[in-house]
Amino acid sequence: MPNSTLYIVQEKNRKALILRFALKYREKIRQPTISSNLPTPFQFWWNARCFFYIMVREKDMCWEYAEKLDGNKVKCKFCLRILNGGISRLKHHLSRLPSKGVNPCSKVRDDVTDKVLAILASKDDSKEVPLTKKRKREEPRSPVNIPPNRSLVTLETPSPIVKIFPNITQNMPSPVSDQENAERSIALFFFENKLDFSVARSSSYQLMIDSLAKCGKGFNGPTPETLKTNWLEIIKSEVNIQSKEIEKEWSTTGCTIIVETWTDNKSRALINFLISSPSSMFFHKSVDASSYFKNTKFLADLFDSVIQDFGPENIVQIILDNTLNCTSIVNHILQTYGTIFVSPCASQCLNAILKEFSKLDWVNRCILQAQMISKFIYNNSSLLDMMKKFTVGEEIIKTGITKYVSHFLSLQSILKQRSRLKHMFNSPEFTNNPSYSNKPQSMTCISILDDNEFWRAVEECVAVSDPFLKVMREVSGGKPAVGSIYELMTKAKESIRTYYIMDDIKCKTFFDIVDQKWQSHLHSPLHSAAAFLNPGIQYNPEIKFLGSIKEDFFRVLEKLLPTPELRRDITNQILLFTRATGMFGCNLAKEAIDAVSPGIWWEQYGDSAPTLQRVAMRILSQVCSTSPFERHWSTFQQIHSDKRNKINKETLNDIAYVHYNLKLASSKRSKSTDIDPIQLEDIDMTSQWVEETENPSPTQWLDRFGSALDGNDLNTRQFSTSIFGPGDHLFNL
């Protein structure tokens, strides 16, 4: 056994500090002369280690970029954001890795990010060492003479991290298998290049790994130049072929141009154009319109060019999200192209309804009380583990495609876990733990959970919002839903009437909100015509609104059939359909109403009314919402970044074109009935349900659009003020 001094100083980097510690506290050690007795040296050594770690913690290089506040809070010196969780949470904030549950810093320098990523990578690797050492200590020890020229650890296959950090990984144990070595290499690739961990869910990720496995050892990947030129052109050509196949159906079904707008963190206005038809949806192009925000002619020419790319005769409607509600552009389209409709985004209008619901005093109070519970749980790791134990792994909050969807989905989830939450807060495991049971937040949460008025409010919020969440699910899934939006909204209103059958005041309050948004933002003549042509509505004796939408239906027919020659015999064809005579009334047609989509139904059973059949197939084949697939805009943020903009514009557009279409194709392939189209897979750790901050950054896809409904969206305000000055708004917002 070596003497205690040698034993302590054998760790090179800690020698000087531990020796100073030993001199200062020598008198406190019971034995004045260090002997070979084990307990005292071990105890002394651990005390020294603890002192060393405390000193190192205070001298962490990342404190240079933060200001320490009261409690366990730090303030980022770059973006001035206040974070809970100390220096560790700051590192993830500076690393700009969004999947770590910390809002990435938007102003940190690249060199700082690279340093922090290197620290995190070395830290993740070092976590493997204690487990190995622990296993070694548990093994029976026997005296073994090791030759001086032989290493204690034999590195048969060098770890990939040795090539990147050779100085700090000399004593790192080798991977136990090729599997671990490969996983380590992939992890390094993600960390070094700041890739979102959700990339590992993509279908092309596993396809790449399988292809590499077939190549064997020694395969050299394509160079950056080859990727940017040869392979970008090859993949773009393959995507083009797929889009050309989709165009073949437009002569029958027509298509919808979807226009999405958003502003990035540099206040640039970006417009994406997509094309939707029954079989698929594909991305056309992305345009930076920041320099032309007041130029109506530029915007008109931009829309004209997109319409001409696909042919006005193939386009049934253009869906504009609410931030692009420019009257002059809408009028230009309607006057120039007589057969094209301009429609609102149904998902955004439904989100506006939920937003108004959440503004009601008692609803807002209910949401805030529920958020007190979720913040208390999700900001304490041990309490979060306890919660998942009581809920059998279930989360009590949900993240939706907008923050208002998140509010009501989370209320549903908390209501579902009501008894388990009460049981947890009353359990000995909670009450006997002073680390959180004695906190003021704990007392507040317990009082809320024991408040019957709170639970009645939660039940009421869920009952009122759930019908509209169901409508949003139907219209946000990317399927043709224009024929059902009218019926779905009518049923949602009826559910409110039924729930408040004994409370006329509350019923009127919610009805006024729905009617105002429906009439001013959602209702469209195309929706009425689609409902009239939907056989599931036309032949349903319980439907009572057919008479009120008939006028809109005739107006749509006049627009789509502008000449007497096109309208010849149309009245007789309408009678055949409404009276269910001929093929419309056969048993097969009746049985197929609930089995196939309305557009396919008309294709199969509408031959006796050929003109009306063509109109019905074109109308009923359209979607009524913007794209739900690209819910996080981080990729477009990268594509339009300063670093990317150094390459030529054509390459930039090709990257956007290939990326978005691969994303859409992957979403279509992986589509499952188990996936909720209005709910995101991962919990948003920066949302108001988790993070204690006044202005959480919006990460959901519809929230990125801003709001033309009341002008209060954070992104829209920042964008308008930074570019146009107060009182001057983009697209007449």
VENDAZI-V727646 format. One line per field, one symbol per residue. phi: phi as a letter, one per 30 degrees, with the letter a starting at -180 (. if undefined). psi: psi as a letter, one per 30 degrees, with the letter a starting at -180 (. if undefined). A space follows every 10 residues. Layout:
BEGIN
phi = ???
psi = ???
END
This chain:
BEGIN
phi = .ddddddddd dedceddddd ddddcddddd cdcdcddded edddddddde ddddddedce edddcbcdcd iccbcdddci dcbcjidddd eddddicddd ibdddcbddd ddeddddddd ddddddddde dddddddddd cbdbccedcc ddcccdbedd dddcbddcbd cdddedaddd dddddddddd ddchdddded dddddddddd dddddidjdc dddeddddce dddddddddd dddddddddd dccibbcccc bacddciccc bccbbbbeda bbdcabbdce dbdccddddd dddedddddc iedcccbbcc dddcdceddd ddddddbdcc ccbddddddd ddddddeddd eddddddddd deddddddcb ddddddeddd chiddcbbcc dbdddeeddd deddddcedd dddddcdedc ddcddbdcde dddddddddd cddddddddd dddddeeddd ddddccdicd bddcdddddd ddddddeddc dcbdddeded dddddddddc bcdbeddddd ddddddcecc dddccdddcd dddddddddd bdceddceid dddddeddch ciddcddddd ddeccbdedd edddbcddbd dddddddddd ccdbbddcdd dccddddddc dddddddddd dedddddded dddddddddc dbdddddcbd dcdddcdddb ddbdbdddcd dddddibcdb icdddddddd ddccidibbd hid
psi = klleeeeegf jefgeeeeee eeeegeffke jekkagkeee eeeeeeeeee eeeeeeefgk ffffglkkal bhklkkfefg kkkkgafeee eeeffhjfff gkkkkfgkle eeeeeeeeee eeeeefffee eeeeeeffkk kkkkjkkfgk kekkjejkkf fefeieegge gkllkfleee eeeeeeeeee eeghkkffef flefeeeeee eeeffakgkk lkleeeefde eeeeeeeeee eeeeeefffe fefalkkkjk llkafghkjk kkklkklefl klkelkkjge fhfgjeeeee eeeeeeefef jeffkelkkk lffhijeeee eeeeeejfgk lklljeeeee eeeeeeeffk efeeeeeeee eeeeeeefgj eeeeeeefee ghfklflkja flfeeeefee eeeeeegeee eeeeffleee fgjffffgke eeeeeeeefg jeeeeeeeee eeeefeefee eeeefggglj gfffeeeeee eeeeeeeeeh fgieeeeeee eeeeeeeeef fekkeeeeee eefjffeegj ffkggeeffe eeeeeeeeef ifleefgkge eeeeeeefgh lbffgleeee ffefflleee eeeeggffie eeeeeeeeef gllgllkgei fkgeefeeeg leeeffllee eeeeeeeeee eeeeeeeeeg kkffkjfgkl ekkjfglffe kileikkkfl eefffakgeg ggkeeeeeee eeeflkfklk hg.
END
